[in-house]
Amino acid sequence: MWLFTSKSFVSIVVDLTDDSKFLVRARMPGDIEELFPDAAVKKGEGTDYLYRASILKEDVAKRVNDYVMGMDYGNFKNSVPQDQDARHDAYMEVWSVMHKYQS
């Protein structure tokens, strides 16, 4: 699952080495910690995602639920912090591709 938040982008998949955990992966430093501050993030030990952390499934589910329940914006693209132009631009590219796919 890809999860885009206002301040992070992560990929969440099953941890194939421990079925009680998910592998949370990110491309940018700090993105995993933004959602999971206590995560033990490793750098450069995977394939195409530079950062990764193995996190209990229950902890991932709780954090995602807490994030969703705490959302207070009516427009996702506008929720990206003003000082994160590169993230906003990347999100806009994803939005554009999916808008085109819709058509």
Buried (B, 14 or more C-beta within 10 A) or exposed (E): EEBBBBBBBBBBEEBEEEEEBBBBBBEBEEBBBBBBEEBEBEEEEEEEBBBBBBBEBEBBEEBBEEBEEEEEEEEEEEBBEEEEEEBBEBBEEEEEEEEEEEE
